[in-house]
Amino acid sequence: MKQFYQYLPKRIKKCLSVTKLFIKSPSLSLRVKKRYQCSSPIYLLSFPRSGSSWVGSIIGHGKYTRYLREPITTAFYYHKSMSASVFSRNKCEDWPLYYSLLKKASSTELTFLNSAVPEPTQWKNNNVKLPIIIKEVNPLIIEELAQLDIKLVYLTRHPFSIAKSYEALGWDKPNQFETRFTDNEISNLLTLEPDLVKQDFFYQIGFLQGFIERKFHELALGKAIIYEELLASPLNQFKRIFDTLDLKFSNEVEFNLMTSISGKEQSQAGQFDLVRNIESIKRISITPEVLSSYNSTMAGYCSALKGMEKKAIYSNNKYVEFD
């Protein structure tokens, strides 16, 4: 069935997504074009494979919030041919459309796509004022988000963990910049790093993450959440996040969190599970077989952050164990 689905036209896929949502929650069909009472949106922003699906499923869970999972990325996918989810404004195939989707997600109108609405019961009453949590995975639009009336949370994860996940999923293309930046933007990057596009995948993905981290710090926006810190002390760290964002940490949220970290099986790079064995992923194990790839990733990461006043989050081999 999955093999058949991937060959369907995008317009059919979109119709199926909407239909699936209405089958799951028929009452939402009565909410089309309805406006919801919401406080300022909270954006959970990250690079793909940073653990944002898990974090979003905790922060956005329960009856005291409304949660949208990648409403902009998903809706844009159905409209345009671009397959990349991370790209600059100038590289975007249709920026006016993308920005309209961004504004829609940030407003009080629901995005009627099944994957974007993981908890339909949150949206049954549009007259109750609740905070809205929006999880997205294009940190290259952080400057555009800064212009909106939102709260921003940036989730960061160790560059090598992301690199390993990309490799496991077959996303390790030799040029990580051509689908994300225009030729002029790449030329500007080459003034900082002349041999950047000649480097291997690991160096490039490390540089890209360092570049985004630098942008976040330079703009001085929002709060940074470190994925590895969440794993080290999940209950305390999430309580602090909820407090910072003025969200209610209910018994329901706590139960959901503790269930999500109760996985028994060893977690593997590239998995999409929301239940995880945190003991197996608290620290990154560097074996002799991957040492070269690790060094290349961190060389790229550190190069992008060179000269930055604020200390890099993943400097000095933090969160890493060498076997």
Legacy VTK file of the C-alpha trace (Angstrom):
# vtk DataFile Version 3.0
C-alpha trace
ASCII
DATASET POLYDATA
POINTS 323 float
0.000 0.000 0.000
2.815 2.414 0.902
4.553 1.713 -2.391
1.359 2.596 -4.255
0.804 5.755 -2.192
4.155 7.304 -3.073
3.199 7.434 -6.771
-0.086 9.273 -6.198
-0.354 12.927 -7.326
0.101 15.368 -4.465
-3.426 16.725 -4.806
-4.761 13.201 -4.183
-2.447 12.792 -1.196
-3.747 16.048 0.238
-7.373 14.971 -0.197
-6.603 11.662 1.518
-4.942 13.501 4.404
-7.949 15.769 4.929
-10.360 12.826 4.633
-8.372 10.777 7.133
-8.514 13.635 9.642
-12.290 14.013 9.272
-12.791 10.254 9.629
-10.704 10.326 12.787
-12.581 13.360 14.126
-15.836 14.041 12.203
-16.699 17.124 14.277
-13.705 18.980 12.827
-15.501 19.126 9.482
-17.776 21.678 11.150
-14.769 23.834 12.063
-13.703 24.696 8.513
-13.085 28.468 8.270
-13.708 28.818 12.007
-11.398 31.003 14.073
-9.904 29.825 17.351
-9.134 31.881 20.434
-5.400 31.524 21.001
-2.658 33.354 22.845
0.620 34.196 21.056
1.831 31.096 19.182
4.834 29.190 20.505
7.106 27.949 17.723
9.232 24.876 18.397
11.872 25.224 15.690
14.650 22.770 14.875
16.745 21.201 12.158
15.251 17.877 10.966
16.226 14.819 13.032
16.752 16.892 16.187
14.060 15.156 18.246
11.437 17.860 17.744
8.644 15.349 17.069
9.212 13.897 20.536
9.575 17.284 22.233
6.530 18.625 20.390
4.456 15.614 21.429
5.205 16.492 25.073
4.867 20.282 24.991
1.794 20.146 22.763
0.015 17.316 24.585
-3.214 17.510 26.530
-6.270 19.693 26.993
-4.477 22.890 27.949
-2.831 23.523 24.559
-3.435 23.161 20.829
-0.677 21.493 18.836
0.191 21.637 15.131
2.913 19.361 13.797
4.744 20.870 10.774
1.649 22.547 9.276
3.734 24.803 6.986
6.125 22.123 5.744
3.286 19.655 5.110
0.937 22.083 3.360
3.751 23.459 1.197
4.748 19.927 0.184
1.254 19.325 -1.211
1.370 22.542 -3.259
4.890 22.549 -4.714
7.529 20.266 -6.177
10.255 21.006 -3.604
11.226 17.976 -1.538
13.647 19.752 0.808
12.155 21.031 4.061
15.093 23.283 4.977
15.747 26.213 2.634
16.229 29.963 2.723
13.581 32.486 1.800
15.346 33.268 -1.490
15.582 29.577 -2.406
11.904 28.942 -1.709
9.994 27.899 -4.828
7.036 30.142 -3.941
7.759 32.439 -1.013
4.383 34.280 -1.064
2.598 30.922 -0.694
5.028 29.719 1.979
4.663 32.956 3.939
0.858 32.789 3.687
0.988 29.283 5.187
3.273 30.575 7.920
0.850 33.392 8.698
-2.088 30.977 8.667
-0.390 28.631 11.127
0.403 31.618 13.364
-3.168 32.906 13.253
-6.300 31.327 14.648
-7.194 29.106 11.690
-6.723 25.335 11.796
-4.660 23.516 9.164
-6.858 20.569 8.125
-4.227 17.921 7.408
-4.083 14.644 9.292
-0.373 14.622 10.135
-0.509 18.274 11.226
-3.220 17.623 13.824
-2.047 14.743 16.037
-4.586 15.543 18.790
-7.914 16.494 17.127
-9.776 16.734 20.457
-7.799 19.910 21.226
-9.598 21.637 18.336
-13.217 20.720 19.018
-14.081 23.938 20.860
-12.955 27.098 19.096
-14.334 29.380 21.838
-11.836 28.350 24.528
-8.642 30.427 24.553
-5.560 28.196 24.648
-1.876 28.539 23.714
-0.978 27.073 20.324
2.243 25.090 19.841
3.631 24.920 16.294
6.428 22.485 15.555
8.450 23.255 12.415
11.726 22.111 10.842
13.021 24.977 8.698
15.391 27.022 10.870
16.635 28.942 7.808
13.495 31.118 8.045
14.310 32.200 11.590
14.688 35.846 10.520
11.188 35.805 9.017
9.763 34.247 12.179
11.388 37.044 14.175
9.012 39.504 12.500
5.920 37.742 13.871
4.293 38.085 17.272
5.383 34.682 18.572
7.412 32.968 21.256
10.336 31.014 19.793
11.979 27.881 21.153
14.966 26.524 19.238
15.734 22.842 19.802
19.317 21.852 19.106
20.904 18.398 18.975
24.492 17.243 18.632
25.609 17.706 14.996
26.995 14.178 14.751
23.732 12.613 15.961
21.904 14.452 13.190
24.576 13.482 10.663
24.272 9.797 11.616
20.475 9.974 11.305
20.747 11.575 7.860
23.193 8.871 6.799
20.912 6.080 8.082
17.976 7.522 6.118
19.977 7.948 2.917
19.824 11.746 3.105
23.620 12.124 2.960
23.832 13.885 -0.415
27.299 15.169 -1.364
26.104 18.790 -1.642
23.973 19.906 1.301
23.718 23.506 0.082
22.369 23.491 -3.485
18.785 22.635 -2.442
18.831 25.064 0.497
20.513 28.237 -0.811
20.630 30.288 -4.012
23.859 30.516 -6.004
24.477 33.991 -4.572
23.972 32.758 -1.021
26.362 29.857 -1.629
28.925 32.334 -3.030
28.646 34.300 0.214
29.236 31.123 2.218
32.290 30.367 0.095
33.838 33.682 1.122
33.845 32.284 4.661
34.810 28.732 3.674
36.286 28.561 0.121
36.329 24.749 -0.064
32.949 24.234 1.605
31.138 22.453 -1.257
34.204 20.266 -1.856
34.095 18.891 1.672
32.455 15.570 2.528
28.857 15.185 3.702
29.777 15.157 7.394
31.716 18.420 7.213
28.901 20.105 5.287
26.100 18.988 7.622
28.178 20.080 10.611
28.810 23.489 9.001
25.123 23.907 8.234
24.134 23.282 11.845
26.826 25.633 13.105
25.634 28.278 10.643
22.065 28.008 11.989
23.213 28.072 15.628
25.230 31.214 14.894
22.207 32.861 13.273
20.048 32.040 16.289
22.543 33.593 18.716
23.168 36.674 16.555
19.446 37.410 16.357
19.121 36.830 20.124
15.727 35.208 19.694
13.846 33.006 22.092
15.127 30.134 24.166
17.495 27.345 23.146
16.689 23.815 24.321
19.482 21.252 24.219
18.191 17.787 23.356
20.910 16.019 25.337
19.990 18.005 28.486
16.373 16.864 28.101
17.535 13.249 27.976
19.738 13.673 31.047
16.886 14.903 33.253
13.574 14.741 31.368
11.119 15.533 34.158
13.006 18.512 35.587
13.939 19.931 32.196
10.402 19.747 30.788
8.972 21.320 33.934
11.363 24.247 33.449
10.372 24.592 29.800
6.675 24.596 30.683
7.303 27.205 33.354
9.319 29.412 30.978
6.605 29.220 28.322
3.826 29.751 30.884
2.250 26.386 30.081
0.465 24.085 32.509
2.465 20.946 33.390
-0.500 18.711 34.196
-0.573 15.138 35.479
-1.640 14.137 31.962
1.492 15.739 30.484
3.721 14.085 33.081
2.213 10.674 32.362
2.712 11.203 28.629
6.344 12.194 29.208
7.146 9.212 31.424
5.467 6.853 28.950
7.501 8.333 26.092
10.809 7.539 27.802
9.864 4.002 28.826
11.116 2.304 25.669
12.957 -0.971 26.218
14.623 -1.491 22.858
17.903 0.141 21.886
17.215 3.301 19.868
18.750 3.399 16.391
19.815 6.293 14.170
17.063 7.244 11.728
14.133 5.994 13.830
10.919 8.063 13.950
9.503 6.590 17.179
8.024 8.879 19.840
8.751 6.304 22.566
12.443 5.953 23.221
14.992 4.261 25.452
16.762 7.364 26.714
19.586 5.416 28.376
20.738 4.308 24.926
20.869 7.839 23.491
21.918 10.060 26.411
25.469 10.315 25.131
27.004 9.862 21.713
29.385 6.928 21.474
32.352 7.500 19.148
33.999 4.266 18.058
37.197 4.048 15.977
35.040 3.200 12.939
33.206 6.555 13.029
35.959 8.766 14.462
36.881 10.228 11.081
33.242 11.111 10.314
32.835 12.611 13.778
35.958 14.750 13.401
34.792 15.962 10.000
31.331 16.875 11.351
32.774 18.824 14.256
35.358 20.561 12.065
32.545 21.899 9.893
30.445 22.867 12.918
33.304 24.741 14.587
34.269 26.448 11.316
30.789 27.978 10.978
30.964 29.285 14.549
34.511 30.634 14.326
34.848 34.064 15.903
31.427 34.005 17.563
31.442 35.658 20.979
29.045 33.163 22.544
30.482 29.730 23.269
29.348 26.999 20.888
26.850 24.607 22.463
28.759 21.487 21.392
32.351 22.595 21.919
34.974 20.501 23.736
33.399 17.126 22.839
30.470 17.733 25.189
27.950 14.854 25.475
30.396 12.506 23.701
32.065 9.288 24.860
35.067 7.858 23.020
35.300 4.060 22.939
LINES 1 324
323 0 1 2 3 4 5 6 7 8 9 10 11 12 13 14 15 16 17 18 19 20 21 22 23 24 25 26 27 28 29 30 31 32 33 34 35 36 37 38 39 40 41 42 43 44 45 46 47 48 49 50 51 52 53 54 55 56 57 58 59 60 61 62 63 64 65 66 67 68 69 70 71 72 73 74 75 76 77 78 79 80 81 82 83 84 85 86 87 88 89 90 91 92 93 94 95 96 97 98 99 100 101 102 103 104 105 106 107 108 109 110 111 112 113 114 115 116 117 118 119 120 121 122 123 124 125 126 127 128 129 130 131 132 133 134 135 136 137 138 139 140 141 142 143 144 145 146 147 148 149 150 151 152 153 154 155 156 157 158 159 160 161 162 163 164 165 166 167 168 169 170 171 172 173 174 175 176 177 178 179 180 181 182 183 184 185 186 187 188 189 190 191 192 193 194 195 196 197 198 199 200 201 202 203 204 205 206 207 208 209 210 211 212 213 214 215 216 217 218 219 220 221 222 223 224 225 226 227 228 229 230 231 232 233 234 235 236 237 238 239 240 241 242 243 244 245 246 247 248 249 250 251 252 253 254 255 256 257 258 259 260 261 262 263 264 265 266 267 268 269 270 271 272 273 274 275 276 277 278 279 280 281 282 283 284 285 286 287 288 289 290 291 292 293 294 295 296 297 298 299 300 301 302 303 304 305 306 307 308 309 310 311 312 313 314 315 316 317 318 319 320 321 322
